[in-house]
Amino acid sequence: MKDCILITGGAGFIGSALSHLLRAEDARPIVAIDNLHPQVHPSRARPVDLHPDVELIVADICEPDTWNAFMAEWRPSLVVHLAAETGTGQSLSEASRHTHVNVTGTARMLDAFAAAGHVPERFTLTSSRAVYGEGVWRNADGALIQPGQRSKRMLDEAQWDFPGAVALPFCAGFTPPNPTSVYGATKLAQEHILNAWALSFGVDVAILRLQNVYGAGQSLDNPYTGIVSLFSRLAKAGKSIPLYEDGLMRRDFVYISDVARAVLAATREPSAVGHVFDIGYGQPSTISDLATTVARHYGAPAPHVCGKYRNGDVRHAGCDIENSRQLGWVPEVTMEEGVAQLCNWIDVRLSGETV
């Protein structure tokens, strides 16, 4: 049996970016397991952005046969668990799919290790800001509240915010998880399952709760993720970008290169073990600000408020990244720089040239 680094979901956006950093710093073989789901990989071909040295196994992490075949050859000392179904809105209409992949897939992996009598040295899990739901808000009188999910009645009446309250940044250890989507619930379940298993077997675990990740290499075909790439394609076509709700909801956009560096640090830093880290840029932007930046880049018409909304979406999401400095990590790419890099990449990709 051979030692390796295992990346589940390794042919995806983050896995492909991470593969280059790992190969530059680690001599161990890297194996990626990915089902190349057509929603993300419509051609079902190996992604050009995945490092050529990575051995790609096209298989489903939910199937026992996948793990039987993998464990017959490999014994990973490091596992980076990226595999997941994403998409807040989609998870409400395809709850079984998200639960199956995110929860059952994680459990299948752990069962395979237990059956083989193998205990990896470390797990790094990419979780999500979705585990927080709406997070903690501060009332006008200074009291802290957890308002929970916005009701359909609120949204139908265009009552976007919780009256008289201000949303606070998410922070692990301060903001209690309270997911408002099936996706968020399954990501929190991943955290609990992995922590319970690792504690029993004495395995090191580091968890990263990612904010809105974007950048060059992002799927241009998946309609359920990648709001920045969606806006970019609309603006590039000379269209006005539609803004849901009133366009003033906030998100923390963090560039892919910064995220890949954070994941790499979580696989290495001793200080990462046993902790949860919030990974974002640390300065949320309104959706309107983002759309305006993208439209300006392409000289497109100004964005417009359409008043639509998505069930399960939180009003505001941003994080305090102070705890993530323990990783020796800080984000480097501003939203303006990141948008320009993404748009330039999209221009080349859609022109048919090789990036």
Phi and psi in degrees as a GROMACS rama.xvg file:
@    title "Ramachandran Plot"
@    xaxis  label "Phi"
@    yaxis  label "Psi"
@TYPE xy
-110.589  141.668  LYS-2
-70.9082  151.657  ASP-3
-163.355  170.869  CYS-4
-100.845  125.643  ILE-5
-103.882  128.871  LEU-6
-118.35  108.421  ILE-7
-78.3802  142.734  THR-8
63.9502  28.3375  GLY-9
-72.9026  -11.1311  GLY-10
-93.682  5.28334  ALA-11
-82.6997  -170.882  GLY-12
-58.12  -55.3857  PHE-13
-72.7294  -41.4785  ILE-14
-60.3126  -41.0586  GLY-15
-64.6999  -43.0986  SER-16
-65.5831  -41.256  ALA-17
-65.3039  -33.9555  LEU-18
-57.8873  -35.1082  SER-19
-71.9935  -37.847  HIS-20
-69.3122  -41.1992  LEU-21
-64.3572  -44.1713  LEU-22
-64.4402  -32.8138  ARG-23
-70.8888  -22.5365  ALA-24
-120.145  -6.50027  GLU-25
-138.726  132.477  ASP-26
-87.5247  -10.075  ALA-27
-64.8871  146.259  ARG-28
-58.0401  144.568  PRO-29
-113.698  126.616  ILE-30
-119.648  128.808  VAL-31
-112.22  131.711  ALA-32
-109.34  124.362  ILE-33
-154.175  137.258  ASP-34
-87.012  0.664609  ASN-35
47.9783  53.35  LEU-36
-56.6159  133.709  HIS-37
-62.5041  -20.0448  PRO-38
-64.9015  -29.6229  GLN-39
-104.436  -37.2229  VAL-40
-122.005  78.3573  HIS-41
-61.1327  -28.7569  PRO-42
-87.0959  -10.3966  SER-43
58.8625  23.92  ARG-44
-96.6065  158.183  ALA-45
-60.1416  129.829  ARG-46
-63.6805  138.826  PRO-47
-68.6471  -22.2318  VAL-48
-82.6699  -11.4378  ASP-49
-76.0503  132.943  LEU-50
-55.9832  135.821  HIS-51
-63.3175  -21.6076  PRO-52
-78.3425  -11.8058  ASP-53
-75.4104  130.175  VAL-54
-82.773  116.223  GLU-55
-97.7534  122.649  LEU-56
-105.577  113.179  ILE-57
-85.3107  102.987  VAL-58
-162.951  166.853  ALA-59
-100.405  123.925  ASP-60
-68.35  -12.8007  ILE-61
-83.3856  -10.3867  CYS-62
-97.7035  127.161  GLU-63
-56.0831  -34.4409  PRO-64
-61.9224  -32.1311  ASP-65
-59.1396  -46.2813  THR-66
-76.7493  -31.9145  TRP-67
-61.13  -44.0585  ASN-68
-68.6244  -41.4568  ALA-69
-64.5181  -46.9725  PHE-70
-70.9461  -16.4296  MET-71
-69.455  -17.2005  ALA-72
-122.91  -29.9416  GLU-73
-123.063  154.367  TRP-74
-136.811  89.3902  ARG-75
-69.86  134.634  PRO-76
-90.4069  -24.8023  SER-77
-127.897  132.59  LEU-78
-122.592  122.809  VAL-79
-106.296  110.229  VAL-80
-96.9334  98.9123  HIS-81
-106.149  -21.388  LEU-82
-59.4966  125.18  ALA-83
-169.824  150.983  ALA-84
-86.3296  130.541  GLU-85
-115.575  175.462  THR-86
108.567  102.111  GLY-87
-59.9026  -53.4487  THR-88
-65.1747  -42.5653  GLY-89
-62.5171  -32.8656  GLN-90
-65.7373  -22.3341  SER-91
-75.8109  -27.0387  LEU-92
-102.072  -14.1837  SER-93
-129.962  54.2768  GLU-94
-62.4257  -38.5754  ALA-95
-66.1434  -38.0753  SER-96
-64.516  -47.5803  ARG-97
-64.7016  -41.3312  HIS-98
-66.3559  -40.9567  THR-99
-61.6173  -49.978  HIS-100
-69.6866  -50.2079  VAL-101
-74.1597  -36.9705  ASN-102
-95.8993  -56.7002  VAL-103
-63.6221  -40.3739  THR-104
-60.2417  -40.9647  GLY-105
-63.8174  -44.1919  THR-106
-65.7946  -38.62  ALA-107
-59.1439  -43.1805  ARG-108
-60.8389  -46.3872  MET-109
-67.5391  -38.0032  LEU-110
-61.3753  -38.7078  ASP-111
-64.676  -41.2119  ALA-112
-64.5621  -43.5729  PHE-113
-64.209  -41.8897  ALA-114
-64.5516  -32.9448  ALA-115
-86.1825  -4.2764  ALA-116
67.5393  29.6498  GLY-117
-113.71  133.261  HIS-118
-122.744  109.128  VAL-119
-60.4662  157.222  PRO-120
-75.282  -36.0216  GLU-121
-150.281  143.339  ARG-122
-112.98  138.805  PHE-123
-121.415  120.61  THR-124
-110.075  129.635  LEU-125
-91.6966  107.778  THR-126
-96.8669  -158.61  SER-127
-143.342  152.015  SER-128
-63.6087  -14.2962  ARG-129
-64.5856  -18.7166  ALA-130
-66.096  -22.0118  VAL-131
-81.6217  -20.0115  TYR-132
62.8611  -133.558  GLY-133
-79.0245  -10.6035  GLU-134
71.1475  -151.7  GLY-135
-106.128  135.851  VAL-136
-119.808  156.758  TRP-137
-111.888  125.102  ARG-138
-72.0859  169.282  ASN-139
-61.4601  -28.4075  ALA-140
-87.5179  5.38069  ASP-141
92.9581  -6.96333  GLY-142
-73.1477  143.415  ALA-143
-90.9724  134.512  LEU-144
-133.266  155.915  ILE-145
-112.111  98.5678  GLN-146
-72.6771  -16.826  PRO-147
75.4704  -158.991  GLY-148
-81.0668  140.436  GLN-149
-68.3718  133.48  ARG-150
-78.1711  160.788  SER-151
-62.0925  -35.2247  LYS-152
-62.9407  -44.2788  ARG-153
-56.4373  -48.569  MET-154
-67.3227  -40.366  LEU-155
-62.4667  -29.7998  ASP-156
-92.6551  10.2355  GLU-157
57.7622  32.2836  ALA-158
-93.2374  88.0283  GLN-159
-78.1351  -38.7178  TRP-160
-99.0822  163.318  ASP-161
-83.2802  121.233  PHE-162
-55.3465  132.114  PRO-163
72.8272  11.7823  GLY-164
-125.497  154.569  ALA-165
-122.975  131.339  VAL-166
-73.3647  138.561  ALA-167
-101.388  154.36  LEU-168
-61.7095  144.815  PRO-169
-68.3826  143.507  PHE-170
-154.21  118.168  CYS-171
-57.6527  134.072  ALA-172
93.8827  -19.3441  GLY-173
-115.266  -45.4866  PHE-174
-88.8288  112.587  THR-175
-67.7708  134.668  PRO-176
-60.9843  135.133  PRO-177
-157.106  68.8037  ASN-178
-61.2354  144.26  PRO-179
-112.524  9.42678  THR-180
-135.265  158.546  SER-181
-61.9233  -40.2701  VAL-182
-56.7437  -50.0292  TYR-183
-60.2504  -38.9125  GLY-184
-64.6516  -38.0316  ALA-185
-72.6289  -32.5744  THR-186
-69.0985  -37.804  LYS-187
-65.993  -38.1221  LEU-188
-61.7496  -40.3535  ALA-189
-56.0693  -46.2468  GLN-190
-58.527  -47.7662  GLU-191
-64.4847  -44.5043  HIS-192
-63.4717  -47.4664  ILE-193
-66.4142  -41.0416  LEU-194
-64.1971  -41.5509  ASN-195
-63.7683  -44.8101  ALA-196
-65.0825  -46.0753  TRP-197
-64.9386  -38.6584  ALA-198
-63.3747  -39.2028  LEU-199
-67.4578  -33.1062  SER-200
-104.117  1.60929  PHE-201
72.5116  42.1822  GLY-202
-105.209  141.752  VAL-203
-75.4092  136.6  ASP-204
-132.953  137.013  VAL-205
-129.167  136.17  ALA-206
-123.162  132.605  ILE-207
-115.787  123.463  LEU-208
-97.7543  106.348  ARG-209
-85.6646  142.38  LEU-210
-84.9483  -151.591  GLN-211
-80.1318  105.604  ASN-212
-88.3471  135.569  VAL-213
-148.523  168.158  TYR-214
142.353  179.741  GLY-215
-58.5671  134.588  ALA-216
101.843  -8.37917  GLY-217
-69.6622  145.786  GLN-218
-61.8552  130.236  SER-219
-95.5925  4.03834  LEU-220
-110.771  -15.6227  ASP-221
-86.6441  112.853  ASN-222
-77.4098  -7.35919  PRO-223
-101.618  -4.9233  TYR-224
-138.313  161.941  THR-225
83.6099  61.4439  GLY-226
-64.1607  -31.6305  ILE-227
-67.9767  -43.9355  VAL-228
-67.4378  -35.1381  SER-229
-62.873  -47.5337  LEU-230
-60.0751  -40.1584  PHE-231
-63.8307  -41.2027  SER-232
-68.1888  -37.7461  ARG-233
-63.9741  -46.4307  LEU-234
-65.8496  -38.7846  ALA-235
-61.0525  -32.5189  LYS-236
-82.6947  4.14181  ALA-237
79.4554  20.2049  GLY-238
-100.045  154.021  LYS-239
-78.6712  131.164  SER-240
-76.2481  124.823  ILE-241
-78.0652  134.734  PRO-242
-105.939  121.286  LEU-243
-73.8867  159.928  TYR-244
52.5175  -124.546  GLU-245
-109.217  8.43474  ASP-246
79.3259  0.0412739  GLY-247
-102.059  5.05702  LEU-248
-65.8007  145.887  MET-249
-105.112  143.931  ARG-250
-138.21  153.966  ARG-251
-105.275  102.437  ASP-252
-91.4488  122.489  PHE-253
-124.249  131.343  VAL-254
-75.8831  148.967  TYR-255
-57.0623  -39.2921  ILE-256
-64.8019  -35.7462  SER-257
-68.1559  -39.9392  ASP-258
-65.4621  -44.2253  VAL-259
-60.1926  -39.1657  ALA-260
-66.231  -37.0679  ARG-261
-66.0647  -42.5326  ALA-262
-63.7189  -43.5351  VAL-263
-58.578  -45.3324  LEU-264
-61.5911  -37.3417  ALA-265
-69.1845  -19.7386  ALA-266
-83.6989  -11.334  THR-267
-122.165  -41.331  ARG-268
-69.5711  126.411  GLU-269
-58.412  -32.1736  PRO-270
-69.7453  -12.1301  SER-271
-78.285  -22.8444  ALA-272
-64.5023  129.103  VAL-273
80.81  10.2929  GLY-274
-123.465  160.183  HIS-275
-114.635  132.155  VAL-276
-121.691  139.416  PHE-277
-93.6028  123.526  ASP-278
-116.022  107.87  ILE-279
-153.338  -174.242  GLY-280
-80.6108  -22.7961  TYR-281
90.2705  -1.39895  GLY-282
-135.761  90.3695  GLN-283
-60.3436  151.252  PRO-284
-122.518  151.068  SER-285
-74.3725  155.784  THR-286
-61.0131  -33.834  ILE-287
-63.7778  -42.2604  SER-288
-60.719  -44.184  ASP-289
-60.8001  -49.8102  LEU-290
-61.8859  -38.8359  ALA-291
-64.9335  -40.3498  THR-292
-62.0553  -43.833  THR-293
-66.5021  -45.4025  VAL-294
-61.8036  -40.487  ALA-295
-62.9359  -38.5882  ARG-296
-58.7787  -39.1581  HIS-297
-98.8599  -2.68256  TYR-298
67.0042  31.6469  GLY-299
-85.8955  165.446  ALA-300
-58.7734  156.518  PRO-301
-62.4676  145.973  ALA-302
-61.3378  157.717  PRO-303
-133.58  146.5  HIS-304
-79.9111  124.916  VAL-305
-104.062  -15.6193  CYS-306
80.4806  -3.39263  GLY-307
-71.9037  167.636  LYS-308
-147.511  164.415  TYR-309
-117.432  125.435  ARG-310
-58.2533  138.888  ASN-311
90.4367  -16.5376  GLY-312
-70.429  140.343  ASP-313
-85.2787  159.558  VAL-314
-73.5029  -51.2011  ARG-315
-131.845  145.013  HIS-316
-146.791  122.964  ALA-317
-160.206  164.903  GLY-318
-137.895  157.523  CYS-319
-90.5423  118.238  ASP-320
-97.6435  11.9342  ILE-321
-59.4262  -40.7232  GLU-322
-66.6475  -25.1366  ASN-323
-75.1121  -11.6781  SER-324
-66.0966  -18.5038  ARG-325
-60.087  -23.6528  GLN-326
-79.5985  -3.62853  LEU-327
71.7043  31.1389  GLY-328
-126.849  138.987  TRP-329
-141.942  146.978  VAL-330
-70.0375  150.259  PRO-331
-120.603  -24.4764  GLU-332
-98.4085  117.88  VAL-333
-71.1544  164.786  THR-334
-61.5222  -41.348  MET-335
-62.4577  -43.8738  GLU-336
-65.5086  -42.885  GLU-337
-65.2266  -42.6505  GLY-338
-60.9518  -42.7362  VAL-339
-63.0568  -43.21  ALA-340
-64.1893  -42.6522  GLN-341
-64.9582  -45.7088  LEU-342
-62.9982  -40.134  CYS-343
-63.2076  -39.7586  ASN-344
-65.7091  -42.7649  TRP-345
-61.3931  -42.1059  ILE-346
-59.1005  -43.5881  ASP-347
-69.9584  -43.8391  VAL-348
-62.2449  -44.3568  ARG-349
-75.4905  -15.9434  LEU-350
-79.0356  -8.92166  SER-351
91.6463  -0.774251  GLY-352
-80.6366  160.029  GLU-353
-83.9438  130.748  THR-354
